[in-house]
Amino acid sequence: ARDAAEAARDDRLERSRALAVVRDLTWEQVDVAGAEALLAGLEHRAAGLRAAAGLAEAQGQLARAEHELAAAIEHARGLRERRARAEVDRDRLVERRERWQRDLDGRPPVPEDAASRLAGRFADVTDADVDEAARLVLERLGHDLQTADRRLANTANRAERVMQAYKQDWPAESADLAIQVDYLPDYLVILQRLEADRLPEFEDRFFDLLQGQSRNNIGALAQRINQSRREIRERVQPINDSLRQTEYAPGQYLHVRVDDRRLPEVTEFLRDLAEITSGSLEDALGSGLGAEERVRAEARFVRMRDLIGRLSSAEPEDVRWRTHCLDTRLHVQFLAEVRDTDGRAVDWFAGAAGLSGGERQKLVTFCLAAALRYQLARDGAALPNYGLVVLDEAFDKTDPAFTRAGLDVFRTFGFQLLLATPLKMLQTLEDYVGGAAVVLNEAGSGSRVELMLFDEGAAPEVPDAPEQEALL
């Protein structure tokens, strides 16, 4: 009951307060329609004002101005802060500069050249601050110092190698010197004395003469040897052309092949000539001789000196060696090949060993004709400059067929034959000679000679050739 009474009392109080509020209200405060009409009118007027010329632009400018003002205020604040920091940095730098200046004033002065070069190094790092510039310059100076130390060490090593080479080549002159950099002044004194004696000039003259001798004399000798071997092959070619015109056997002909003998001492001699002249042309084309080139040139000189000494020696062994090296006829060997009509070799002979008497005489006859043609028809002559060939016991072991082949070879090569042969060969020889002289020797009486001319009306002719007149 008590709670109900209190609730009723609270309700009455609430209603009393609400009535008091209502009693104090005016009509305008509760006139909703009038308020809405007033609001609509105000909004209409505001829209009209906003639509008026310049107001919107003014509002935009005002907004921008307010924004720029705020930015300017913020920028000014930042500048003040930067200025404050700059003033602090300035004061610190001034203090450091004064401290450095006091430190520099207490040190000895820097040489002008060093100061100039140091200033040039700092000029290359102008973009860095003082500390960074100093660090970069010190780093580069350290690198350059290491490079200079390495160069100095390399130079010292090269100097010691030169000292070692000098002591090895000239032990008497350097007996009191050691291979150490401390002895460099003593070595330089020797160098100055040699230069004063014009040793480099005479040494250069020596190398110039060495190059000229190598290129001109030794080179000409090597060229002449090689050329002579080529000439032998060239002179054999006309002989082979003539041999091809006469059959050595049915369907076959003889061919002279030239092979190098490849004698070891000749091969070594030609190699020495090549090594002597190998570097002279490079030296001549270059601007000068360096240390290595001079060493090679001196080695070529020693080889050339030994070679010339042996060539001029009168010792029997050296004379034999010189003959083998310089006589190019001994550098080659001649082989007789039997070839068919297609030029294929079917047999070959290095000598007459193993052949019968007739086969040996057959081979010898062809080779004799070829050898005479080689010796007597020089400089590409079509005919030999001396054409009389005298054969004793000619063709005494061969059959008529081969005898004709041998005679054809001599005729093809342009030789005139004077034959001493048995009577049995007269019929075969009749077509190749103009006459015969028969020598008769009967027992108990003297010898007599009877002449026979195979060509009727032919008379002996006196040769006009100067060579034959000299022989007669």
VEXFI-664709 format. One record per residue (C-alpha): y, x, z; residue in one letter. Coordinates in steps of 0.25 Angstrom, whole numbers, always signed. Each point is the difference from the previous one (the first is absolute). Example, Ala and Ser with C-alpha at 12.3 -4.5 7.8 and 13.67 -1.06 7.14 Angstrom:
<v -18 u +49 w +31 res a> $
<v +14 u +6 w -2 res s> $
***
This chain:
<v +0 u +0 w +0 res a> $
<v +9 u +11 w +3 res r> $
<v -2 u +7 w -14 res d> $
<v +2 u -13 w -7 res a> $
<v +13 u -2 w +8 res a> $
<v +5 u +14 w -4 res e> $
<v -4 u -2 w -15 res a> $
<v +8 u -13 w +0 res a> $
<v +12 u +7 w +6 res r> $
<v -1 u +11 w -10 res d> $
<v +0 u -10 w -12 res d> $
<v +12 u -7 w +6 res r> $
<v +8 u +13 w +1 res l> $
<v -4 u +4 w -15 res e> $
<v +4 u -14 w -5 res r> $
<v +13 u +1 w +8 res s> $
<v +4 u +14 w -7 res r> $
<v -4 u -6 w -14 res a> $
<v +10 u -11 w +3 res l> $
<v +11 u +9 w +4 res a> $
<v -2 u +8 w -13 res v> $
<v +1 u -13 w -8 res v> $
<v +12 u -5 w +7 res r> $
<v +8 u +13 w -3 res d> $
<v -3 u +0 w -15 res l> $
<v +10 u -3 w -11 res t> $
<v -2 u -8 w -12 res w> $
<v +2 u +12 w -9 res e> $
<v -12 u +7 w +7 res q> $
<v -9 u -11 w -3 res v> $
<v +5 u -4 w -14 res d> $
<v -11 u +6 w -8 res v> $
<v +5 u -6 w -14 res a> $
<v +14 u +5 w +3 res g> $
<v -5 u +14 w +3 res a> $
<v -8 u +1 w -13 res e> $
<v +11 u -5 w -8 res a> $
<v +9 u +10 w +6 res l> $
<v -10 u +11 w -2 res l> $
<v -1 u -4 w -15 res a> $
<v +15 u +1 w -2 res g> $
<v +0 u +14 w +7 res l> $
<v -11 u +5 w -9 res e> $
<v +7 u -6 w -12 res h> $
<v +13 u +7 w +4 res r> $
<v -7 u +13 w +2 res a> $
<v -7 u +0 w -14 res a> $
<v +14 u -2 w -6 res g> $
<v +6 u +11 w +8 res l> $
<v -12 u +9 w -5 res r> $
<v +2 u -4 w -14 res a> $
<v +15 u +4 w +0 res a> $
<v +3 u +12 w -8 res a> $
<v -1 u +14 w +7 res g> $
<v -6 u -4 w +12 res l> $
<v -14 u +4 w -3 res a> $
<v +4 u +13 w -6 res e> $
<v +9 u +3 w +13 res a> $
<v -12 u -3 w +8 res q> $
<v -9 u +10 w -8 res g> $
<v +11 u +11 w +1 res q> $
<v +1 u -3 w +15 res l> $
<v -15 u +2 w +1 res a> $
<v +0 u +13 w -8 res r> $
<v +12 u +5 w +7 res a> $
<v -7 u -2 w +14 res e> $
<v -12 u +7 w -6 res h> $
<v +8 u +12 w -5 res e> $
<v +7 u +0 w +13 res l> $
<v -12 u +1 w +8 res a> $
<v -6 u +11 w -10 res a> $
<v +13 u +8 w +2 res a> $
<v +0 u -1 w +15 res i> $
<v -15 u +5 w -1 res e> $
<v +4 u +11 w -10 res h> $
<v +11 u +5 w +9 res a> $
<v -9 u +0 w +12 res r> $
<v -10 u +9 w -8 res g> $
<v +11 u +9 w -4 res l> $
<v +5 u +2 w +14 res r> $
<v -14 u +3 w +4 res e> $
<v -2 u +10 w -11 res r> $
<v +13 u +6 w +3 res r> $
<v -4 u +2 w +14 res a> $
<v -13 u +6 w -4 res r> $
<v +7 u +9 w -10 res a> $
<v +10 u +5 w +11 res e> $
<v -12 u +3 w +9 res v> $
<v -7 u +8 w -12 res d> $
<v +14 u +7 w -3 res r> $
<v +1 u +4 w +14 res d> $
<v -14 u +6 w +1 res r> $
<v +2 u +7 w -13 res l> $
<v +13 u +6 w +4 res v> $
<v -7 u +5 w +13 res e> $
<v -12 u +6 w -8 res r> $
<v +10 u +6 w -10 res r> $
<v +8 u +7 w +11 res e> $
<v -13 u +5 w +6 res r> $
<v -5 u +5 w -13 res w> $
<v +13 u +7 w -2 res q> $
<v +0 u +7 w +13 res r> $
<v -14 u +4 w -3 res d> $
<v +4 u +6 w -14 res l> $
<v +12 u +7 w +7 res d> $
<v -9 u +7 w +9 res g> $
<v -9 u +5 w -12 res r> $
<v +2 u +12 w -10 res p> $
<v +7 u -4 w -13 res p> $
<v -9 u -4 w -12 res v> $
<v +1 u +9 w -12 res p> $
<v +8 u -6 w -11 res e> $
<v -11 u +0 w -10 res d> $
<v -10 u -7 w +10 res a> $
<v +11 u -10 w +4 res a> $
<v +2 u -3 w -15 res s> $
<v -15 u -2 w -3 res r> $
<v -2 u -8 w +12 res l> $
<v +12 u -9 w -3 res a> $
<v -6 u -2 w -14 res g> $
<v -13 u -4 w +6 res r> $
<v +7 u -11 w +9 res f> $
<v +8 u -4 w -12 res a> $
<v -14 u -5 w -6 res d> $
<v -2 u -10 w +12 res v> $
<v +13 u -6 w +1 res t> $
<v -6 u -14 w +1 res d> $
<v -7 u +3 w +14 res a> $
<v +7 u +1 w +13 res d> $
<v +2 u +13 w +7 res v> $
<v -13 u +0 w +8 res d> $
<v -8 u -4 w -12 res e> $
<v +7 u +10 w -9 res a> $
<v -3 u +11 w +9 res a> $
<v -14 u -4 w +1 res r> $
<v -2 u +0 w -15 res l> $
<v +8 u +13 w -2 res v> $
<v -9 u +7 w +11 res l> $
<v -13 u -6 w -6 res e> $
<v +4 u +6 w -14 res r> $
<v +4 u +13 w +6 res l> $
<v -13 u +1 w +7 res g> $
<v -7 u -3 w -13 res h> $
<v +8 u +10 w -8 res d> $
<v -3 u +10 w +11 res l> $
<v -15 u -2 w -1 res q> $
<v +1 u +2 w -15 res t> $
<v +8 u +13 w +2 res a> $
<v -10 u +5 w +10 res d> $
<v -12 u -3 w -10 res r> $
<v +8 u +7 w -11 res r> $
<v +3 u +12 w +8 res l> $
<v -15 u +1 w +4 res a> $
<v -4 u -2 w -14 res n> $
<v +10 u +11 w -5 res t> $
<v -6 u +9 w +11 res a> $
<v -14 u -2 w -4 res n> $
<v +4 u +3 w -15 res r> $
<v +7 u +12 w +5 res a> $
<v -12 u +5 w +7 res e> $
<v -9 u -3 w -12 res r> $
<v +9 u +9 w -8 res v> $
<v +0 u +11 w +10 res m> $
<v -15 u -1 w +0 res q> $
<v -1 u +1 w -15 res a> $
<v +10 u +12 w +0 res y> $
<v -8 u +7 w +11 res k> $
<v -13 u -2 w -8 res q> $
<v +5 u +5 w -13 res d> $
<v +9 u +11 w +6 res w> $
<v -7 u +5 w +13 res p> $
<v +7 u +13 w +0 res a> $
<v +14 u -5 w -1 res e> $
<v -2 u -11 w +11 res s> $
<v -9 u +8 w +10 res a> $
<v +11 u -1 w +11 res d> $
<v +3 u -15 w -3 res l> $
<v -7 u -12 w +6 res a> $
<v -2 u -14 w -5 res i> $
<v +10 u -7 w +8 res q> $
<v +13 u -6 w -2 res v> $
<v +7 u +10 w +10 res d> $
<v -3 u +10 w -11 res y> $
<v +7 u -8 w -11 res l> $
<v +13 u +9 w +0 res p> $
<v -9 u +12 w -2 res d> $
<v -7 u -7 w -12 res y> $
<v +14 u -4 w -5 res l> $
<v +4 u +15 w +0 res v> $
<v -11 u +3 w -9 res i> $
<v +3 u -11 w -9 res l> $
<v +14 u +4 w -1 res q> $
<v -4 u +14 w -4 res r> $
<v -9 u -5 w -11 res l> $
<v +11 u -9 w -5 res e> $
<v +9 u +12 w +0 res a> $
<v -10 u +8 w -8 res d> $
<v +0 u -11 w -10 res r> $
<v -15 u -3 w +2 res l> $
<v +1 u -15 w -3 res p> $
<v +7 u +3 w -14 res e> $
<v -11 u +10 w -4 res f> $
<v -11 u -9 w +5 res e> $
<v +6 u -12 w -9 res d> $
<v +1 u +10 w -11 res r> $
<v -15 u +4 w +2 res f> $
<v -4 u -15 w +0 res f> $
<v +8 u -3 w -13 res d> $
<v -7 u +12 w -6 res l> $
<v -14 u -5 w +5 res l> $
<v +3 u -14 w -6 res q> $
<v +4 u +6 w -13 res g> $
<v -12 u +9 w -1 res q> $
<v -10 u -11 w +4 res s> $
<v +5 u -10 w -10 res r> $
<v +3 u +10 w -11 res n> $
<v -11 u +11 w +0 res n> $
<v -12 u -6 w +8 res i> $
<v +3 u -14 w -5 res g> $
<v +0 u +6 w -14 res a> $
<v -13 u +7 w +2 res l> $
<v -7 u -13 w +5 res a> $
<v +6 u -7 w -12 res q> $
<v -5 u +10 w -10 res r> $
<v -14 u +0 w +6 res i> $
<v -1 u -15 w -1 res n> $
<v +6 u +0 w -14 res q> $
<v -10 u +11 w -5 res s> $
<v -11 u -9 w +5 res r> $
<v +5 u -11 w -8 res r> $
<v +2 u +8 w -12 res e> $
<v -14 u +4 w +0 res i> $
<v -4 u -14 w -1 res r> $
<v +10 u -3 w -11 res e> $
<v -5 u +12 w -8 res r> $
<v -14 u -5 w +1 res v> $
<v +3 u -14 w -6 res q> $
<v +2 u +5 w -14 res p> $
<v -14 u +8 w +1 res i> $
<v -7 u -13 w +4 res n> $
<v +7 u -7 w -11 res d> $
<v -6 u +10 w -10 res s> $
<v -14 u +0 w +7 res l> $
<v -1 u -15 w -2 res r> $
<v +1 u +2 w -15 res q> $
<v -14 u +8 w +0 res t> $
<v -13 u -6 w +6 res e> $
<v -6 u +9 w +10 res y> $
<v -13 u -9 w -1 res a> $
<v -2 u -13 w -8 res p> $
<v +10 u -10 w +5 res g> $
<v +5 u +10 w +10 res q> $
<v +12 u +10 w +2 res y> $
<v +4 u +10 w +9 res l> $
<v +12 u -2 w +10 res h> $
<v +6 u +11 w +9 res v> $
<v +3 u -5 w +13 res r> $
<v +10 u +7 w +10 res v> $
<v -3 u -1 w +15 res d> $
<v +8 u +6 w +11 res d> $
<v -9 u +10 w +7 res r> $
<v +7 u -3 w +14 res r> $
<v -2 u +14 w +5 res l> $
<v +3 u +0 w +15 res p> $
<v +10 u +12 w -1 res e> $
<v +7 u -6 w -12 res v> $
<v +2 u -13 w +8 res t> $
<v +5 u +7 w +12 res e> $
<v +10 u +8 w -8 res f> $
<v +5 u -12 w -7 res l> $
<v +1 u -7 w +13 res r> $
<v +8 u +12 w +6 res d> $
<v +10 u -1 w -12 res l> $
<v +2 u -15 w +2 res a> $
<v +2 u +2 w +15 res e> $
<v +10 u +11 w -3 res i> $
<v +8 u -9 w -9 res t> $
<v -2 u -13 w +7 res s> $
<v +12 u +0 w +9 res g> $
<v +10 u +8 w -9 res s> $
<v +5 u -11 w -8 res l> $
<v +2 u -9 w +12 res e> $
<v +8 u +11 w +7 res d> $
<v +8 u +2 w -13 res a> $
<v +4 u -15 w -1 res l> $
<v +3 u -1 w +15 res g> $
<v +13 u +4 w +7 res s> $
<v -6 u +12 w +7 res g> $
<v -12 u +5 w +7 res l> $
<v -2 u -5 w +14 res g> $
<v -9 u +7 w +11 res a> $
<v -13 u -6 w -4 res e> $
<v +3 u +2 w -15 res e> $
<v +3 u +14 w +3 res r> $
<v -13 u +2 w +7 res v> $
<v -7 u -6 w -12 res r> $
<v +8 u +9 w -10 res a> $
<v -4 u +13 w +8 res e> $
<v -14 u -4 w +0 res a> $
<v +1 u -2 w -15 res r> $
<v +6 u +14 w -1 res f> $
<v -11 u +6 w +8 res v> $
<v -10 u -7 w -9 res r> $
<v +7 u +5 w -13 res m> $
<v +2 u +14 w +6 res r> $
<v -15 u +1 w +2 res d> $
<v -3 u -6 w -14 res l> $
<v +9 u +9 w -7 res i> $
<v -6 u +12 w +7 res g> $
<v -14 u -3 w -4 res r> $
<v +4 u -3 w -14 res l> $
<v +6 u +14 w -1 res s> $
<v -11 u +7 w +8 res s> $
<v -9 u +10 w -8 res a> $
<v -12 u -2 w +9 res e> $
<v -12 u -3 w -8 res p> $
<v -3 u -13 w +8 res e> $
<v +15 u -4 w -2 res d> $
<v +0 u +3 w -15 res v> $
<v -13 u -8 w -2 res r> $
<v +7 u -12 w +8 res w> $
<v +13 u +2 w -8 res r> $
<v -8 u -1 w -13 res t> $
<v -8 u -12 w +4 res h> $
<v +13 u -7 w +4 res c> $
<v +9 u +3 w -11 res l> $
<v -9 u +0 w -12 res d> $
<v -1 u -14 w -3 res t> $
<v -11 u +2 w -10 res r> $
<v -9 u +2 w +13 res l> $
<v +5 u -13 w +6 res h> $
<v -8 u -9 w -10 res v> $
<v -14 u +0 w -6 res q> $
<v -4 u -5 w -14 res f> $
<v -12 u -9 w -1 res l> $
<v -6 u -4 w -13 res a> $
<v -3 u -14 w -1 res e> $
<v -9 u -7 w -11 res v> $
<v +6 u -13 w -3 res r> $
<v -5 u -12 w -9 res d> $
<v +9 u -7 w -10 res t> $
<v +6 u -9 w +11 res d> $
<v +4 u +12 w +8 res g> $
<v -10 u -1 w +11 res r> $
<v -6 u +13 w +6 res a> $
<v -15 u +1 w -3 res v> $
<v -2 u +14 w +5 res d> $
<v +9 u +12 w +5 res w> $
<v -2 u +15 w +1 res f> $
<v +7 u +9 w +9 res a> $
<v -7 u +12 w -6 res g> $
<v -12 u +3 w -9 res a> $
<v -11 u +2 w +11 res a> $
<v -12 u -8 w -3 res g> $
<v +2 u -1 w -15 res l> $
<v -9 u +5 w -11 res s> $
<v +5 u +11 w -9 res g> $
<v +4 u -9 w -11 res g> $
<v +7 u -10 w +10 res e> $
<v +7 u +11 w +6 res r> $
<v +5 u +6 w -13 res q> $
<v +4 u -14 w -4 res k> $
<v +8 u -2 w +13 res l> $
<v +6 u +14 w +0 res v> $
<v +5 u -2 w -15 res t> $
<v +7 u -13 w +3 res f> $
<v +6 u +6 w +13 res c> $
<v +4 u +13 w -7 res l> $
<v +7 u -8 w -11 res a> $
<v +7 u -8 w +10 res a> $
<v +4 u +12 w +8 res a> $
<v +6 u +8 w -12 res l> $
<v +8 u -13 w -4 res r> $
<v +5 u +0 w +15 res y> $
<v +4 u +14 w +0 res q> $
<v +5 u +2 w -15 res l> $
<v +8 u -13 w -2 res a> $
<v +11 u +0 w +10 res r> $
<v +12 u -9 w +2 res d> $
<v -6 u -12 w -8 res g> $
<v -3 u +8 w -13 res a> $
<v -9 u -7 w -10 res a> $
<v -7 u +13 w -4 res l> $
<v -3 u +13 w +8 res p> $
<v +10 u +11 w -2 res n> $
<v -13 u +9 w -3 res y> $
<v -11 u -6 w -7 res g> $
<v -11 u +10 w -3 res l> $
<v -13 u -2 w +9 res v> $
<v -11 u +11 w -1 res v> $
<v -14 u -5 w +4 res l> $
<v -12 u +10 w +1 res d> $
<v -14 u -6 w -1 res e> $
<v +7 u -13 w -3 res a> $
<v -9 u -13 w +1 res f> $
<v -13 u +8 w +1 res d> $
<v -6 u -9 w +10 res k> $
<v +5 u -14 w -6 res t> $
<v -5 u -9 w -10 res d> $
<v +8 u -3 w -13 res p> $
<v +5 u -13 w +5 res a> $
<v +7 u +6 w +13 res f> $
<v +4 u +12 w -9 res t> $
<v +8 u -9 w -8 res r> $
<v +6 u -7 w +12 res a> $
<v +4 u +13 w +6 res g> $
<v +7 u +4 w -13 res l> $
<v +7 u -13 w -1 res d> $
<v +6 u +2 w +14 res v> $
<v +6 u +14 w -4 res f> $
<v +5 u -6 w -13 res r> $
<v +6 u -12 w +7 res t> $
<v +7 u +10 w +9 res f> $
<v +6 u +8 w -11 res g> $
<v -8 u +13 w +1 res f> $
<v -5 u +9 w -11 res q> $
<v -14 u +5 w +3 res l> $
<v -6 u +14 w -2 res l> $
<v -15 u -2 w +3 res l> $
<v -11 u +10 w +1 res a> $
<v -13 u -8 w -1 res t> $
<v -14 u +0 w -5 res p> $
<v -3 u -3 w -15 res l> $
<v -7 u -13 w +4 res k> $
<v +14 u -6 w +3 res m> $
<v +6 u +3 w -13 res l> $
<v -3 u -13 w -6 res q> $
<v +6 u -7 w +12 res t> $
<v +12 u +8 w +0 res l> $
<v +3 u +0 w -15 res e> $
<v +9 u -13 w +2 res d> $
<v +9 u +7 w +10 res y> $
<v +2 u +14 w -5 res v> $
<v +5 u +5 w -13 res g> $
<v -9 u +11 w -1 res g> $
<v -10 u +10 w +6 res a> $
<v -2 u +15 w +2 res a> $
<v -15 u +3 w +0 res v> $
<v -3 u +14 w +7 res v> $
<v -13 u +6 w -4 res l> $
<v -6 u +12 w +7 res n> $
<v -13 u +5 w -6 res e> $
<v -9 u +10 w +7 res a> $
<v +3 u +14 w -5 res g> $
<v +13 u -3 w -7 res s> $
<v +14 u -4 w +4 res g> $
<v +6 u -14 w +2 res s> $
<v +7 u -7 w -11 res r> $
<v +8 u -13 w +0 res v> $
<v +0 u -11 w -11 res e> $
<v +11 u -10 w -1 res l> $
<v -3 u -15 w -4 res m> $
<v +11 u -10 w -3 res l> $
<v -5 u -14 w +2 res f> $
<v +13 u -6 w -7 res d> $
<v +0 u +5 w -15 res e> $
<v +13 u +6 w -4 res g> $
<v +4 u +2 w +15 res a> $
<v +6 u +14 w +3 res a> $
<v +2 u +6 w +13 res p> $
<v +15 u -3 w +5 res e> $
<v +8 u +10 w +9 res v> $
<v +5 u -8 w +12 res p> $
<v +15 u +0 w +1 res d> $
<v +0 u -4 w +15 res a> $
<v +7 u +10 w +8 res p> $
<v -10 u -1 w +11 res e> $
<v -12 u +3 w -9 res q> $
<v +8 u +12 w -7 res e> $
<v +2 u +6 w +14 res a> $
<v -15 u -1 w +3 res l> $
<v -3 u +7 w -14 res l> $
***
